[in-house]
């Protein structure tokens, strides 16, 4: 599977395997220093769009959270 597709594919269930896969993605991005990107060079409209996408994806992930979801659940 191409990396971009792998990064865009979200978990389909709350399981230890899914959590490990998401951690692997974070480690990959941190290894590329993606967390150090200067996003101020992006147009304001683009930053707003990306923030909306991130917020929507976070809300979707949290919608299925249960109290037993542990530290990854949303409160």
Secondary structure, 3 states (H helix, E strand, C coil): CCHHHHHHCCCCCCCHHHHHHHHHHHHHHHHCCHHHCCHHHCCHHHHHHHHHHHHHHHHHHHHCCCHHHHHHCCC
